[in-house]
Amino acid sequence: MATLTIKNIPEPLVKRLKQQAAAHRRSLNFEVISYLEQMTHSVPLDVDALLARARAIRGTPKGVRLTDRLLDELKVAGRP
């Protein structure tokens, strides 16, 4: 197996990794390996498909542009 050295890890990150390792009853080394394995096996996000799905289900009428002001008005519409 190969050896990997990672430098300049922020102390808060090391602390969180140690806490997670303890919670999973693993060594710090094995915890980091587990995270690396998870990240390299993750499915990449298809941004175009996600946007197409969001546009399909959001249900805004054509020609209506959602603005912060319109959203605020819609939130309070019909409320006492």
N, CA, C and O atoms as a CHARMM CRD file, in Angstrom:
* protein
*
  320
    1    1 MET  N      0.84400  -1.19200   0.00000 PROA 1      0.00000
    2    1 MET  CA     0.00000   0.00000   0.00000 PROA 1      0.00000
    3    1 MET  C      0.87600   1.23700   0.00000 PROA 1      0.00000
    4    1 MET  O      1.99800   1.22900   0.50800 PROA 1      0.00000
    5    2 ALA  N      0.34500   2.29100  -0.57600 PROA 2      0.00000
    6    2 ALA  CA     1.07700   3.55300  -0.66400 PROA 2      0.00000
    7    2 ALA  C      0.89600   4.36600   0.61000 PROA 2      0.00000
    8    2 ALA  O     -0.02900   4.13800   1.39000 PROA 2      0.00000
    9    3 THR  N      1.79000   5.30800   0.79800 PROA 3      0.00000
   10    3 THR  CA     1.71500   6.23900   1.91000 PROA 3      0.00000
   11    3 THR  C      1.46300   7.62100   1.34700 PROA 3      0.00000
   12    3 THR  O      2.09400   8.02600   0.37000 PROA 3      0.00000
   13    4 LEU  N      0.53900   8.35000   1.96400 PROA 4      0.00000
   14    4 LEU  CA     0.17800   9.68500   1.52000 PROA 4      0.00000
   15    4 LEU  C      0.37000  10.64000   2.68100 PROA 4      0.00000
   16    4 LEU  O     -0.11500  10.39000   3.78500 PROA 4      0.00000
   17    5 THR  N      1.07400  11.73100   2.43700 PROA 5      0.00000
   18    5 THR  CA     1.28300  12.74500   3.46600 PROA 5      0.00000
   19    5 THR  C      0.46700  13.97200   3.09400 PROA 5      0.00000
   20    5 THR  O      0.56100  14.47400   1.97300 PROA 5      0.00000
   21    6 ILE  N     -0.32900  14.44900   4.03000 PROA 6      0.00000
   22    6 ILE  CA    -1.13400  15.64800   3.81500 PROA 6      0.00000
   23    6 ILE  C     -0.63500  16.70900   4.78600 PROA 6      0.00000
   24    6 ILE  O     -0.56900  16.48500   5.99400 PROA 6      0.00000
   25    7 LYS  N     -0.28500  17.86500   4.23700 PROA 7      0.00000
   26    7 LYS  CA     0.28300  18.93700   5.05600 PROA 7      0.00000
   27    7 LYS  C     -0.71900  20.05500   5.27200 PROA 7      0.00000
   28    7 LYS  O     -1.67500  20.22100   4.51400 PROA 7      0.00000
   29    8 ASN  N     -0.47300  20.81500   6.32600 PROA 8      0.00000
   30    8 ASN  CA    -1.21600  22.04900   6.62600 PROA 8      0.00000
   31    8 ASN  C     -2.72400  21.83000   6.80100 PROA 8      0.00000
   32    8 ASN  O     -3.53200  22.61100   6.29800 PROA 8      0.00000
   33    9 ILE  N     -3.08500  20.78800   7.49900 PROA 9      0.00000
   34    9 ILE  CA    -4.49600  20.53100   7.77900 PROA 9      0.00000
   35    9 ILE  C     -4.92300  21.45100   8.92300 PROA 9      0.00000
   36    9 ILE  O     -4.28400  21.46300   9.97500 PROA 9      0.00000
   37   10 PRO  N     -5.99000  22.21500   8.72700 PROA 10     0.00000
   38   10 PRO  CA    -6.44400  23.11200   9.79500 PROA 10     0.00000
   39   10 PRO  C     -6.80900  22.33000  11.05900 PROA 10     0.00000
   40   10 PRO  O     -7.40900  21.25800  10.99000 PROA 10     0.00000
   41   11 GLU  N     -6.44500  22.87300  12.18000 PROA 11     0.00000
   42   11 GLU  CA    -6.66500  22.19200  13.46200 PROA 11     0.00000
   43   11 GLU  C     -8.14400  21.86600  13.71400 PROA 11     0.00000
   44   11 GLU  O     -8.43700  20.78000  14.21500 PROA 11     0.00000
   45   12 PRO  N     -9.08700  22.76100  13.38600 PROA 12     0.00000
   46   12 PRO  CA   -10.50500  22.39700  13.58900 PROA 12     0.00000
   47   12 PRO  C    -10.91600  21.15800  12.77900 PROA 12     0.00000
   48   12 PRO  O    -11.72900  20.35700  13.24200 PROA 12     0.00000
   49   13 LEU  N    -10.36200  21.00400  11.58900 PROA 13     0.00000
   50   13 LEU  CA   -10.66500  19.83800  10.76500 PROA 13     0.00000
   51   13 LEU  C    -10.10600  18.57300  11.40000 PROA 13     0.00000
   52   13 LEU  O    -10.77400  17.53900  11.42800 PROA 13     0.00000
   53   14 VAL  N     -8.89300  18.65200  11.90600 PROA 14     0.00000
   54   14 VAL  CA    -8.28100  17.50300  12.58000 PROA 14     0.00000
   55   14 VAL  C     -9.12900  17.10400  13.78400 PROA 14     0.00000
   56   14 VAL  O     -9.34900  15.91900  14.03600 PROA 14     0.00000
   57   15 LYS  N     -9.59800  18.09800  14.51800 PROA 15     0.00000
   58   15 LYS  CA   -10.42100  17.82100  15.69600 PROA 15     0.00000
   59   15 LYS  C    -11.71000  17.10500  15.29900 PROA 15     0.00000
   60   15 LYS  O    -12.10300  16.13000  15.94000 PROA 15     0.00000
   61   16 ARG  N    -12.37500  17.59200  14.23200 PROA 16     0.00000
   62   16 ARG  CA   -13.61200  16.95100  13.78300 PROA 16     0.00000
   63   16 ARG  C    -13.35200  15.53100  13.28900 PROA 16     0.00000
   64   16 ARG  O    -14.13700  14.62100  13.55700 PROA 16     0.00000
   65   17 LEU  N    -12.24600  15.34500  12.56600 PROA 17     0.00000
   66   17 LEU  CA   -11.90500  14.00500  12.09200 PROA 17     0.00000
   67   17 LEU  C    -11.66500  13.05000  13.25900 PROA 17     0.00000
   68   17 LEU  O    -12.09800  11.89800  13.22600 PROA 17     0.00000
   69   18 LYS  N    -10.98200  13.53000  14.27800 PROA 18     0.00000
   70   18 LYS  CA   -10.72600  12.69600  15.45600 PROA 18     0.00000
   71   18 LYS  C    -12.02400  12.34000  16.16300 PROA 18     0.00000
   72   18 LYS  O    -12.19300  11.21200  16.62600 PROA 18     0.00000
   73   19 GLN  N    -12.95200  13.30800  16.24800 PROA 19     0.00000
   74   19 GLN  CA   -14.24200  13.04600  16.88400 PROA 19     0.00000
   75   19 GLN  C    -15.03400  12.00600  16.09000 PROA 19     0.00000
   76   19 GLN  O    -15.63600  11.10000  16.66600 PROA 19     0.00000
   77   20 GLN  N    -15.02600  12.14600  14.76600 PROA 20     0.00000
   78   20 GLN  CA   -15.72900  11.19000  13.92600 PROA 20     0.00000
   79   20 GLN  C    -15.09600   9.80100  14.01800 PROA 20     0.00000
   80   20 GLN  O    -15.80100   8.79200  14.05200 PROA 20     0.00000
   81   21 ALA  N    -13.78100   9.75900  14.05700 PROA 21     0.00000
   82   21 ALA  CA   -13.07800   8.48100  14.17200 PROA 21     0.00000
   83   21 ALA  C    -13.46500   7.78700  15.48100 PROA 21     0.00000
   84   21 ALA  O    -13.72000   6.58200  15.50600 PROA 21     0.00000
   85   22 ALA  N    -13.50400   8.55400  16.54800 PROA 22     0.00000
   86   22 ALA  CA   -13.87500   7.98200  17.84200 PROA 22     0.00000
   87   22 ALA  C    -15.32500   7.49400  17.81900 PROA 22     0.00000
   88   22 ALA  O    -15.63600   6.43200  18.35700 PROA 22     0.00000
   89   23 ALA  N    -16.19700   8.26500  17.20000 PROA 23     0.00000
   90   23 ALA  CA   -17.61200   7.87300  17.13100 PROA 23     0.00000
   91   23 ALA  C    -17.80100   6.59700  16.31800 PROA 23     0.00000
   92   23 ALA  O    -18.69400   5.79900  16.60700 PROA 23     0.00000
   93   24 HSD  N    -16.96000   6.40400  15.29900 PROA 24     0.00000
   94   24 HSD  CA   -17.05200   5.20100  14.46700 PROA 24     0.00000
   95   24 HSD  C    -16.13800   4.07900  14.95600 PROA 24     0.00000
   96   24 HSD  O    -16.05600   3.01800  14.33700 PROA 24     0.00000
   97   25 ARG  N    -15.45700   4.32500  16.07000 PROA 25     0.00000
   98   25 ARG  CA   -14.51100   3.35100  16.65100 PROA 25     0.00000
   99   25 ARG  C    -13.44300   2.94100  15.63900 PROA 25     0.00000
  100   25 ARG  O    -13.15500   1.76000  15.44200 PROA 25     0.00000
  101   26 ARG  N    -12.86900   3.96600  15.00500 PROA 26     0.00000
  102   26 ARG  CA   -11.80900   3.75200  14.02000 PROA 26     0.00000
  103   26 ARG  C    -10.59700   4.58500  14.39600 PROA 26     0.00000
  104   26 ARG  O    -10.68300   5.52600  15.18600 PROA 26     0.00000
  105   27 SER  N     -9.47500   4.21800  13.81400 PROA 27     0.00000
  106   27 SER  CA    -8.29900   5.07100  13.95200 PROA 27     0.00000
  107   27 SER  C     -8.49800   6.29000  13.06700 PROA 27     0.00000
  108   27 SER  O     -9.31800   6.26800  12.14900 PROA 27     0.00000
  109   28 LEU  N     -7.75600   7.34700  13.33800 PROA 28     0.00000
  110   28 LEU  CA    -7.82100   8.54500  12.51700 PROA 28     0.00000
  111   28 LEU  C     -7.44000   8.21200  11.07100 PROA 28     0.00000
  112   28 LEU  O     -8.07000   8.69500  10.13000 PROA 28     0.00000
  113   29 ASN  N     -6.42800   7.40200  10.90900 PROA 29     0.00000
  114   29 ASN  CA    -5.98400   6.99900   9.57300 PROA 29     0.00000
  115   29 ASN  C     -7.09900   6.28500   8.81600 PROA 29     0.00000
  116   29 ASN  O     -7.35600   6.59900   7.65400 PROA 29     0.00000
  117   30 PHE  N     -7.76000   5.33400   9.45900 PROA 30     0.00000
  118   30 PHE  CA    -8.81500   4.58500   8.78500 PROA 30     0.00000
  119   30 PHE  C    -10.02100   5.47600   8.49600 PROA 30     0.00000
  120   30 PHE  O    -10.70000   5.29500   7.48500 PROA 30     0.00000
  121   31 GLU  N    -10.28600   6.42900   9.37500 PROA 31     0.00000
  122   31 GLU  CA   -11.40200   7.36100   9.14900 PROA 31     0.00000
  123   31 GLU  C    -11.15300   8.20200   7.89200 PROA 31     0.00000
  124   31 GLU  O    -12.05300   8.39400   7.07500 PROA 31     0.00000
  125   32 VAL  N     -9.93300   8.69200   7.75000 PROA 32     0.00000
  126   32 VAL  CA    -9.59100   9.49200   6.56700 PROA 32     0.00000
  127   32 VAL  C     -9.66900   8.62900   5.30800 PROA 32     0.00000
  128   32 VAL  O    -10.17100   9.08400   4.28000 PROA 32     0.00000
  129   33 ILE  N     -9.18700   7.41000   5.37600 PROA 33     0.00000
  130   33 ILE  CA    -9.27800   6.50200   4.22500 PROA 33     0.00000
  131   33 ILE  C    -10.73600   6.25600   3.86000 PROA 33     0.00000
  132   33 ILE  O    -11.07900   6.22600   2.67800 PROA 33     0.00000
  133   34 SER  N    -11.59100   6.08200   4.84900 PROA 34     0.00000
  134   34 SER  CA   -13.01800   5.85600   4.59100 PROA 34     0.00000
  135   34 SER  C    -13.64200   7.04400   3.87300 PROA 34     0.00000
  136   34 SER  O    -14.40900   6.87100   2.92600 PROA 34     0.00000
  137   35 TYR  N    -13.30900   8.26400   4.32800 PROA 35     0.00000
  138   35 TYR  CA   -13.82900   9.46100   3.66600 PROA 35     0.00000
  139   35 TYR  C    -13.32500   9.56900   2.23300 PROA 35     0.00000
  140   35 TYR  O    -14.08900   9.90900   1.33000 PROA 35     0.00000
  141   36 LEU  N    -12.06700   9.28800   2.02200 PROA 36     0.00000
  142   36 LEU  CA   -11.50800   9.35000   0.67100 PROA 36     0.00000
  143   36 LEU  C    -12.18200   8.32900  -0.24400 PROA 36     0.00000
  144   36 LEU  O    -12.46900   8.62500  -1.40400 PROA 36     0.00000
  145   37 GLU  N    -12.43200   7.13400   0.27700 PROA 37     0.00000
  146   37 GLU  CA   -13.11800   6.11700  -0.52200 PROA 37     0.00000
  147   37 GLU  C    -14.53600   6.56100  -0.87200 PROA 37     0.00000
  148   37 GLU  O    -14.98400   6.38300  -2.00500 PROA 37     0.00000
  149   38 GLN  N    -15.23400   7.13500   0.09200 PROA 38     0.00000
  150   38 GLN  CA   -16.59600   7.61000  -0.16000 PROA 38     0.00000
  151   38 GLN  C    -16.60400   8.68900  -1.24000 PROA 38     0.00000
  152   38 GLN  O    -17.44800   8.66700  -2.13600 PROA 38     0.00000
  153   39 MET  N    -15.68300   9.61500  -1.15800 PROA 39     0.00000
  154   39 MET  CA   -15.66800  10.72700  -2.09700 PROA 39     0.00000
  155   39 MET  C    -15.27000  10.30300  -3.50300 PROA 39     0.00000
  156   39 MET  O    -15.74100  10.88800  -4.47900 PROA 39     0.00000
  157   40 THR  N    -14.42800   9.31500  -3.62000 PROA 40     0.00000
  158   40 THR  CA   -14.01000   8.88900  -4.95100 PROA 40     0.00000
  159   40 THR  C    -15.00000   7.92900  -5.58900 PROA 40     0.00000
  160   40 THR  O    -14.92900   7.67900  -6.79300 PROA 40     0.00000
  161   41 HSD  N    -15.92500   7.38600  -4.79600 PROA 41     0.00000
  162   41 HSD  CA   -16.95300   6.50000  -5.33800 PROA 41     0.00000
  163   41 HSD  C    -18.29400   7.20700  -5.47100 PROA 41     0.00000
  164   41 HSD  O    -19.27800   6.59700  -5.88800 PROA 41     0.00000
  165   42 SER  N    -18.34100   8.47700  -5.12300 PROA 42     0.00000
  166   42 SER  CA   -19.60800   9.18600  -5.19600 PROA 42     0.00000
  167   42 SER  C    -19.99900   9.43100  -6.64800 PROA 42     0.00000
  168   42 SER  O    -19.15400   9.51600  -7.54000 PROA 42     0.00000
  169   43 VAL  N    -21.28800   9.54100  -6.85000 PROA 43     0.00000
  170   43 VAL  CA   -21.81500   9.76200  -8.19400 PROA 43     0.00000
  171   43 VAL  C    -21.73200  11.24800  -8.50900 PROA 43     0.00000
  172   43 VAL  O    -22.19900  12.06800  -7.71900 PROA 43     0.00000
  173   44 PRO  N    -21.15000  11.61000  -9.64300 PROA 44     0.00000
  174   44 PRO  CA   -21.07400  13.02600  -9.97400 PROA 44     0.00000
  175   44 PRO  C    -22.46500  13.61600 -10.20500 PROA 44     0.00000
  176   44 PRO  O    -23.36900  12.93600 -10.69000 PROA 44     0.00000
  177   45 LEU  N    -22.61700  14.86600  -9.85500 PROA 45     0.00000
  178   45 LEU  CA   -23.88600  15.55600  -9.97700 PROA 45     0.00000
  179   45 LEU  C    -24.08600  16.02600 -11.41200 PROA 45     0.00000
  180   45 LEU  O    -23.22000  16.69500 -11.97600 PROA 45     0.00000
  181   46 ASP  N    -25.22300  15.67900 -12.00200 PROA 46     0.00000
  182   46 ASP  CA   -25.57200  16.13800 -13.34500 PROA 46     0.00000
  183   46 ASP  C    -26.37000  17.42900 -13.19700 PROA 46     0.00000
  184   46 ASP  O    -27.58700  17.40000 -13.01000 PROA 46     0.00000
  185   47 VAL  N    -25.68200  18.54600 -13.28000 PROA 47     0.00000
  186   47 VAL  CA   -26.28200  19.84800 -13.02300 PROA 47     0.00000
  187   47 VAL  C    -27.39900  20.14400 -14.02000 PROA 47     0.00000
  188   47 VAL  O    -28.45300  20.64500 -13.62900 PROA 47     0.00000
  189   48 ASP  N    -27.19000  19.84700 -15.28000 PROA 48     0.00000
  190   48 ASP  CA   -28.20800  20.12600 -16.29600 PROA 48     0.00000
  191   48 ASP  C    -29.49900  19.35600 -16.02100 PROA 48     0.00000
  192   48 ASP  O    -30.59100  19.90800 -16.15100 PROA 48     0.00000
  193   49 ALA  N    -29.37800  18.09000 -15.64500 PROA 49     0.00000
  194   49 ALA  CA   -30.56400  17.28800 -15.33800 PROA 49     0.00000
  195   49 ALA  C    -31.26600  17.81200 -14.08600 PROA 49     0.00000
  196   49 ALA  O    -32.49500  17.84000 -14.02700 PROA 49     0.00000
  197   50 LEU  N    -30.49900  18.21900 -13.10500 PROA 50     0.00000
  198   50 LEU  CA   -31.07600  18.75500 -11.87800 PROA 50     0.00000
  199   50 LEU  C    -31.83500  20.04900 -12.15300 PROA 50     0.00000
  200   50 LEU  O    -32.94400  20.23600 -11.65100 PROA 50     0.00000
  201   51 LEU  N    -31.24400  20.94600 -12.94900 PROA 51     0.00000
  202   51 LEU  CA   -31.92000  22.19500 -13.29100 PROA 51     0.00000
  203   51 LEU  C    -33.17900  21.93600 -14.11300 PROA 51     0.00000
  204   51 LEU  O    -34.20300  22.58100 -13.89200 PROA 51     0.00000
  205   52 ALA  N    -33.11500  21.00700 -15.05200 PROA 52     0.00000
  206   52 ALA  CA   -34.28300  20.68000 -15.86800 PROA 52     0.00000
  207   52 ALA  C    -35.41300  20.14500 -14.99600 PROA 52     0.00000
  208   52 ALA  O    -36.57700  20.48900 -15.20200 PROA 52     0.00000
  209   53 ARG  N    -35.07500  19.31400 -14.03300 PROA 53     0.00000
  210   53 ARG  CA   -36.09900  18.76900 -13.13600 PROA 53     0.00000
  211   53 ARG  C    -36.70300  19.86600 -12.26300 PROA 53     0.00000
  212   53 ARG  O    -37.91600  19.90000 -12.05600 PROA 53     0.00000
  213   54 ALA  N    -35.86100  20.76100 -11.75200 PROA 54     0.00000
  214   54 ALA  CA   -36.35700  21.86200 -10.91700 PROA 54     0.00000
  215   54 ALA  C    -37.28200  22.76300 -11.71700 PROA 54     0.00000
  216   54 ALA  O    -38.32700  23.18500 -11.22300 PROA 54     0.00000
  217   55 ARG  N    -36.89800  23.05700 -12.95400 PROA 55     0.00000
  218   55 ARG  CA   -37.74300  23.90700 -13.80100 PROA 55     0.00000
  219   55 ARG  C    -39.07100  23.22900 -14.12100 PROA 55     0.00000
  220   55 ARG  O    -40.10300  23.89600 -14.21100 PROA 55     0.00000
  221   56 ALA  N    -39.05200  21.92200 -14.29000 PROA 56     0.00000
  222   56 ALA  CA   -40.26300  21.19300 -14.62800 PROA 56     0.00000
  223   56 ALA  C    -41.26100  21.15900 -13.47800 PROA 56     0.00000
  224   56 ALA  O    -42.46800  21.15400 -13.71800 PROA 56     0.00000
  225   57 ILE  N    -40.78800  21.13500 -12.24200 PROA 57     0.00000
  226   57 ILE  CA   -41.70200  20.99400 -11.10400 PROA 57     0.00000
  227   57 ILE  C    -41.98200  22.29300 -10.37000 PROA 57     0.00000
  228   57 ILE  O    -42.84000  22.31900  -9.48800 PROA 57     0.00000
  229   58 ARG  N    -41.29200  23.36000 -10.70200 PROA 58     0.00000
  230   58 ARG  CA   -41.47200  24.56700  -9.89200 PROA 58     0.00000
  231   58 ARG  C    -42.80700  25.25100 -10.13700 PROA 58     0.00000
  232   58 ARG  O    -43.29500  25.96700  -9.26300 PROA 58     0.00000
  233   59 GLY  N    -43.41200  25.04900 -11.30400 PROA 59     0.00000
  234   59 GLY  CA   -44.77900  25.49500 -11.52400 PROA 59     0.00000
  235   59 GLY  C    -45.00100  26.98700 -11.58700 PROA 59     0.00000
  236   59 GLY  O    -46.08700  27.43800 -11.22400 PROA 59     0.00000
  237   60 THR  N    -44.05900  27.77000 -12.01800 PROA 60     0.00000
  238   60 THR  CA   -44.30500  29.19800 -12.17700 PROA 60     0.00000
  239   60 THR  C    -44.84400  29.44200 -13.57800 PROA 60     0.00000
  240   60 THR  O    -44.37000  28.83800 -14.54100 PROA 60     0.00000
  241   61 PRO  N    -45.81900  30.31200 -13.69600 PROA 61     0.00000
  242   61 PRO  CA   -46.38300  30.59600 -15.01900 PROA 61     0.00000
  243   61 PRO  C    -45.33000  31.21300 -15.93400 PROA 61     0.00000
  244   61 PRO  O    -44.43000  31.92100 -15.48000 PROA 61     0.00000
  245   62 LYS  N    -45.45800  30.93200 -17.23200 PROA 62     0.00000
  246   62 LYS  CA   -44.52000  31.50400 -18.18700 PROA 62     0.00000
  247   62 LYS  C    -44.64200  33.01500 -18.17300 PROA 62     0.00000
  248   62 LYS  O    -45.73900  33.56100 -18.05500 PROA 62     0.00000
  249   63 GLY  N    -43.51900  33.67600 -18.29100 PROA 63     0.00000
  250   63 GLY  CA   -43.50300  35.12900 -18.32800 PROA 63     0.00000
  251   63 GLY  C    -43.42100  35.77200 -16.95800 PROA 63     0.00000
  252   63 GLY  O    -43.18500  36.97600 -16.86500 PROA 63     0.00000
  253   64 VAL  N    -43.60800  35.00600 -15.89000 PROA 64     0.00000
  254   64 VAL  CA   -43.51100  35.55200 -14.53900 PROA 64     0.00000
  255   64 VAL  C    -42.08100  35.39400 -14.06600 PROA 64     0.00000
  256   64 VAL  O    -41.53000  34.29300 -14.07500 PROA 64     0.00000
  257   65 ARG  N    -41.48400  36.49800 -13.65400 PROA 65     0.00000
  258   65 ARG  CA   -40.11000  36.45700 -13.15100 PROA 65     0.00000
  259   65 ARG  C    -40.15200  36.53600 -11.62800 PROA 65     0.00000
  260   65 ARG  O    -40.65500  37.50400 -11.05900 PROA 65     0.00000
  261   66 LEU  N    -39.62500  35.52300 -10.98900 PROA 66     0.00000
  262   66 LEU  CA   -39.61500  35.51300  -9.52700 PROA 66     0.00000
  263   66 LEU  C    -38.52800  36.44600  -9.01900 PROA 66     0.00000
  264   66 LEU  O    -37.35200  36.29400  -9.34800 PROA 66     0.00000
  265   67 THR  N    -38.94100  37.40200  -8.22000 PROA 67     0.00000
  266   67 THR  CA   -37.99600  38.32800  -7.59600 PROA 67     0.00000
  267   67 THR  C    -38.16400  38.20900  -6.08800 PROA 67     0.00000
  268   67 THR  O    -39.13500  37.61900  -5.61400 PROA 67     0.00000
  269   68 ASP  N    -37.24000  38.75700  -5.34600 PROA 68     0.00000
  270   68 ASP  CA   -37.36100  38.73100  -3.88700 PROA 68     0.00000
  271   68 ASP  C    -38.63400  39.44700  -3.44800 PROA 68     0.00000
  272   68 ASP  O    -39.32300  39.00000  -2.53100 PROA 68     0.00000
  273   69 ARG  N    -38.93600  40.55000  -4.10300 PROA 69     0.00000
  274   69 ARG  CA   -40.13800  41.31100  -3.73800 PROA 69     0.00000
  275   69 ARG  C    -41.40000  40.48300  -3.98800 PROA 69     0.00000
  276   69 ARG  O    -42.28200  40.42700  -3.13100 PROA 69     0.00000
  277   70 LEU  N    -41.49200  39.84100  -5.15700 PROA 70     0.00000
  278   70 LEU  CA   -42.65700  39.02000  -5.45700 PROA 70     0.00000
  279   70 LEU  C    -42.77800  37.85600  -4.47700 PROA 70     0.00000
  280   70 LEU  O    -43.87400  37.54400  -4.01200 PROA 70     0.00000
  281   71 LEU  N    -41.66300  37.22100  -4.16600 PROA 71     0.00000
  282   71 LEU  CA   -41.69900  36.11400  -3.20200 PROA 71     0.00000
  283   71 LEU  C    -42.17000  36.58500  -1.84700 PROA 71     0.00000
  284   71 LEU  O    -42.95100  35.89000  -1.19600 PROA 71     0.00000
  285   72 ASP  N    -41.71300  37.76400  -1.39300 PROA 72     0.00000
  286   72 ASP  CA   -42.16800  38.30500  -0.11000 PROA 72     0.00000
  287   72 ASP  C    -43.67000  38.57300  -0.13200 PROA 72     0.00000
  288   72 ASP  O    -44.37100  38.29000   0.83900 PROA 72     0.00000
  289   73 GLU  N    -44.16100  39.12500  -1.25200 PROA 73     0.00000
  290   73 GLU  CA   -45.59200  39.39000  -1.37500 PROA 73     0.00000
  291   73 GLU  C    -46.40000  38.09500  -1.33800 PROA 73     0.00000
  292   73 GLU  O    -47.44300  38.02800  -0.68800 PROA 73     0.00000
  293   74 LEU  N    -45.91900  37.07800  -2.03200 PROA 74     0.00000
  294   74 LEU  CA   -46.63500  35.80100  -2.05800 PROA 74     0.00000
  295   74 LEU  C    -46.63500  35.11500  -0.69500 PROA 74     0.00000
  296   74 LEU  O    -47.59900  34.43600  -0.34000 PROA 74     0.00000
  297   75 LYS  N    -45.56500  35.29000   0.06400 PROA 75     0.00000
  298   75 LYS  CA   -45.48800  34.67300   1.39000 PROA 75     0.00000
  299   75 LYS  C    -46.53600  35.23000   2.33700 PROA 75     0.00000
  300   75 LYS  O    -47.10100  34.49500   3.14700 PROA 75     0.00000
  301   76 VAL  N    -46.79700  36.52800   2.23800 PROA 76     0.00000
  302   76 VAL  CA   -47.73800  37.14700   3.17700 PROA 76     0.00000
  303   76 VAL  C    -49.15700  37.19700   2.62600 PROA 76     0.00000
  304   76 VAL  O    -50.08200  37.55800   3.35400 PROA 76     0.00000
  305   77 ALA  N    -49.34800  36.84800   1.37200 PROA 77     0.00000
  306   77 ALA  CA   -50.68800  36.90100   0.76600 PROA 77     0.00000
  307   77 ALA  C    -51.63000  35.95200   1.50300 PROA 77     0.00000
  308   77 ALA  O    -51.32900  34.77400   1.68900 PROA 77     0.00000
  309   78 GLY  N    -52.75200  36.48000   1.90800 PROA 78     0.00000
  310   78 GLY  CA   -53.75700  35.66400   2.57600 PROA 78     0.00000
  311   78 GLY  C    -53.50600  35.43500   4.04700 PROA 78     0.00000
  312   78 GLY  O    -54.27800  34.74000   4.70600 PROA 78     0.00000
  313   79 ARG  N    -52.45800  35.99800   4.56400 PROA 79     0.00000
  314   79 ARG  CA   -52.20100  35.85800   6.01400 PROA 79     0.00000
  315   79 ARG  C    -52.77800  37.04900   6.75100 PROA 79     0.00000
  316   79 ARG  O    -52.77600  38.16600   6.23400 PROA 79     0.00000
  317   80 PRO  N    -53.27500  36.81500   7.96000 PROA 80     0.00000
  318   80 PRO  CA   -53.83600  37.94100   8.74500 PROA 80     0.00000
  319   80 PRO  C    -52.76400  38.90200   9.23400 PROA 80     0.00000
  320   80 PRO  O    -53.07600  39.88800   9.90000 PROA 80     0.00000
